[in-house]
Amino acid sequence: MAILFLTIFIVIGILFAFRVYTYENSEFRKITGYSLFTVLTNLHIKNTYLLVQSLKYLQGEYKLLLNLAFPTMDGKRILDAMVIHESGIYVFNIQHKNGWIYGREQDDQWVQATDKKINCCHSLIRLLRRKN
């Protein structure tokens, strides 16, 4: 019985060591410097990490930018991630809300509809095009 517990303990230790090794060599760790403990305990950072991990399956060349701050009339707007890919620019803002975002690339404003309210938000794609 003791051998079974020791075997299980060793397997769990090996799996944990592999996870630490994988994280320490990940692109997310190199960009942000967050520790594995921070990723495991902070849900927002964990979701950003999972997003970055899913991008390794993206084909083609891309540049990843994290935690971007854009000036607005109200102060500044923070975006979690932006991917500049050969097929376009993709913006990710991770929020823990249920709802939908309605809008087309050509629209000046998009509509964010959640369970409690409806917000208008400016199309970042249009804002970036106007500055160029």
Secondary structure by P-SEA (a helix, b strand, c coil): caaaaaaaaaaaaaaaaaaaaaaaaccccccccccaaaaaccaaaaaaaaaaaaacccccccccccbbbbbccccbbbbccccccccbbbbbbbbccbbbbbbcccccbbbbbcccbbbbbccaaaaaaaac
